[in-house]
Amino acid sequence: MRDPLLDLDRSEALRLLHEMVRIRRFEERCVELYSAERIRGFLHLYIGEEAVAAGAMGALRPTDAVVATYREHGHALARGVGAPSIMAEMFGVVEGCSRGRGGSMHLFDASTRFYGGNAIVAGGLPLAVGLALADRMSGRDGVTACFFGEGAVAEGEFHEAMNLAALWSLPVLFCCENNLYAMGTALERSESETDLALKASGYGVTAWAVDGMDVLACAAAARRAVDTVRGGGGPVFLEFRTYRFRAHSMYDPELYRSKEEVERWRERDPIDLFTARLAAAGLLEPGDLDRIEDEVVAEIDEAVRFAEAGTPEPVEDLTKDVYRRAV
């Protein structure tokens, strides 16, 4: 198979590396802020899975829609939601992308067509089908990319969404981020068929598996899938086989997997692997990585300053945007 590095120009290579480093460092800063009790509530980290968001998001147009899960910081950043807006949301201030009401699990930004941040497992799947149906009925050629974990495959919403998308040939790209553990439940303990691409194909949906630790493989698969969907080929299901290096959430004691397993997967760190490949191919020059790190740190520092200067929502606005049925 032809090495995709041969078709990669230097600017695109550095963009992908920058995006992955940006996602990683943003989340590492969030860990520090959470430990200092500046960020409260739940916090689900994407560390280890950056290649999926960084690779896949580049295949989408600004007019396409994106739906994600509660582990969505990386998706939001890669989609173009501003780091200051996201960090402010983490801090729970009104300058946040959800006016401080959503927090880590409910990032939302209509201007980039980023529709969550959905805290309910599989909750974004029906939404993605609805967005795709709206594009179809409005005559738009948009694609809706729906990111979800493998735990969602066990939920009824997954099967309903897959069935309708296939039945109506809707323009949905289903991006399953299979990190092997739905919270603390191993895939083989919840699914009789662990080949999720094969499972999805049972609905008549084009599906294949991708190395989710390889950013170029993720990018190539996403481009092929988006071209198929946008060209009228119906929905596509991609199983990104990846791994999260951190626990399910900051509250998770992580008793369901061994440290040795985590360390084995850390040897396939997507950032380290891509950096080494770029250096070997002559696409990474001395000083490139240091420059990227400096740019990312400066951006995150500014995002933290923006969030720290944010405005808490007035108590009198507590019931604003809360609807009740008239009696």
N, C-alpha and C positions, 0 to 999 in steps of 0.2 A: 504494500500500500504506500502511496506517495506521502512523504512527510509534509503535513500542512505548513510547517515552518518555511518550506521552500516557496510558498505562495504568500508569505506574510511580509509586509513591508515594516520598516523599523518604527514608524510612527504608530501603526496599529499595535505592534508588539508592546511598545511602551505604554500605550493607552490601557491595554488589558492588564498589564502588570500594575500600573497606577491604580486601576479600579480595585483590584484585589487587595493591594496594600491599604488603600483608603478604607475599605470595608473592615479589614482586620483591625487597623489602628483605632477606628471609630469605636468598635465594640470593646476593645481593650480599655479605652478611656471610660466607656460606660461602666465597666466592671469597677474601676477605681472610684467613680462617682457613686455607684451603688453602694460600695463598701463604706463610703463616707456619708451615706444616707442623704446624698443630694438627689439621687434618683430613688423613687420608692415604687412599691407595687411589684409586679412580676417583671422578670427580665429573661428572655430566651435568646441565647447567643447563637450566631451563625458561623462561628469560628471553625474553620475546616471545610466549609461548604462554599467558599467565596467563588470558586471557579464556575459554579452554576449560574449565579446571578450575573457575574461579570461577562461570562461568555454568551449567555442566552439573550440578555437584554439588548445587545447590539443588533440583533436581527429584527427588532421591532421599529416601527415608525412612531413618531410623536402622536399620530392620530389613532394608534392602536390602544387597547386597554390592557391593564395589568391588574390581576387580583392575586393576593398573597395570603399567607397565614400569619400567626402571631410571631413567627420567627422571621420578621420581614425587614429588619433594618437594612440588610444588604440589598434587598430588592428595591427598596425606596431610594437608597443612595444611587444605585446603578441606573434607576429609571430617571433620575434628575431632580428628585425632591431635595431641596437644599439642606445641607448639614445643619445650619443654624436653626431652620424650621423643625427638623427632626429632634435636635437636642433640646430645643425649647419645649417640645412635646414631652420629652422624657422628664423634664423638670416640672411639667404640669402648669405652664404659664400660657397666657392667652396668645402669645406670639407663636405658639406651636402650630403645626400643620392641622391639628384637630382642636385648636383653641385650648389645649391643655386638658381636654376632657377624655382623651383616649389613652394617652400614655403609650408605653412601649408596644402594646399588642394591637393598637388601633390607629396606626398611621394612615392618613388619608389625604390625598391631594388631587382635587378635580382638575387643576390646571395641567397636570402631567398625565391625567387619566389613570391615576393610581388609586384603585378602589379597595383599599385595605390590604393589610391589617385586619384579619378576622380571627377572633379568639376561639370560636367554636370549630372543632376539628371537622373538616369537610364543609364548613359553612360557606366558603367562597365558591364552591363548585356550582351550585344552582345560580349564584349571582353571575358567574362567568357565562353560563348558558344564556341567561337573560340579556346580558350585554351583547353577546354575539347575535342573538335573535333580533335585538333592536337595530344593530348594524345592518342585518339582512333586510329587515322590513323598511329601513330608511334608505336602502340603496347604496350604502357606504361599503367600501372594500376593506374595512377594518378587520383586524385579527384580535381576539381576546386571549391573552396568555394567562393561564391559571396555574399558580404554583401551590403545591401542597405536599405534605409528607406522606410516607407510605402508610401511616396509621389511618389516613382518610379512606384508604381502599377498603377498609372493613366497615365503613359506614354506608348506610342506605343512600345518602345523598350522592355518593360517588356513582353508584350503579344507576340511579335515576338520571344523573347528569350525563353520564356516558351514553346511556340509551337514547335520550332525547337528542343529544348532539349528533349521534350517528343517524338516528331516524330522520332528522331534518337536515342533515348534512351542514351543520352550523360551523362557522369559522372560529373554532376554538383550538388552541394549542394547550393540551394538558401536560403540565410539567411536574412529574412526580419526583420529589427529592427523597430518594430512598436512603436514609441514613441508618437503616437496620433496626432502629429502636423507636417505637411509638411510646413516648414517655419512657417507661422502664420495661416495656414488653418487646422481646425480640421478635423479629418478623416471623420466624418459623413457629413461634408459639401462638400466633394469631391468624396466620394465613396457611391454608392447605396447599396453595399454589404460590410459591415464593418468586416465580418469574412473573413480575408484575406486567411487563410488556406483553407477555403471552396472555395473561389474564385479560388485559385491555383489548387485545385483538379479538376476543370472544364476542365483542360488540360490533365487530366489523370495522373497527377503527385501525388505521395504519399505526403501528407501534413498534418501537425498538428501544433497546437499552444503550446507554451511553456511559463512558467513564467519567463520572462526575468530579474526579480529582484532576482532570486534564482540561484546562480552560479552552484550548483549541478544539478539542473534541466536542465540548459543550457548544462552542460557537458554531462549528460546522453543522452539528445536528440541528441546532435551532434555525439556522438559515435554510437548510433543506426542508425542515418541517414548516416554517412560515411560508416558504414559497409554495409548498403543497396546499396549505390551508387557503392562502390568498388566491391561489389559482383555481379554486373551486373543487379541490380534492377532498373536502370534508375535514372533520377533526383529525388531529394527530395526537398520539400519546407518546411522550418521551419519559423513559425511566432513567433518571440521573442517579447512578450508583455512587453515593458519596458517604461522608461520615462527619459527624460533629465531634470535635475534640473536647468540648466542654460538656458539663452535665446538661440534662434536659432544661433546667432553669436554675436560677441562683439558689432555690430552695431544695434542690434535688441532692440527696446524699450519695447517689450514683452507686448503688449496691448491686446492680444487675449486670455489670460487665467488669472485666478485669483490667487492671492497670496495664498489664502486658498487651492486651488487645488494643487499647488506646495508643500505646507507644508504637505498635506495629503500623497502625494507620498514620501516625504522625510522620513516619518515614516517607509517606506519600503526600506530605503537605503540598497543596497546589501552588502556593507561592514559591516555595523552595524549588519544586520541580521545574516550574516555568522559568524561574530565574536562571537555573543551571542550563536549561535548554537554550535560552536566548544567548547566554554567554558562550556556549559551545558553538553556536551558529554565527557568532560575530555580530549579533544584533544588539548586544548590551555592551556599551562602552564604559570605560572607567568613569566613575562619578555619577552614572545614571541612577543607580539605586539610591545613593545618598541624596541626590536631588529630589527624587520622588518622595523619599521619607521626609525630607525637610518641608516640601510643599504640603504633604498630608498633615504633618504635625501643625503647621501654621494654620491650615484650614480648620482643624479640629479645635485648636486653641481659640480661634475666633468664634467658632460655634458655641463653645463653653461660655465665653464672655457674653455672647448674645443671650444665651439662656439664663445666665446669672443675673443679667439686667432686666429680665422679663417681668411681666406684670401678673401677679396672682389675680384670678377672677374674683370680682366682688361677690360677697356673700349674697347680696340681693339678686344676683343673676343665677342663683342655684337652680331655679325652675325654668330658666330660659331654654327654649327648644325642647322642653318636655311636654308631650302632648297627652291629653286625657280625653276620654270620650264624654261628651256632654250627656247629662242625665235628663 
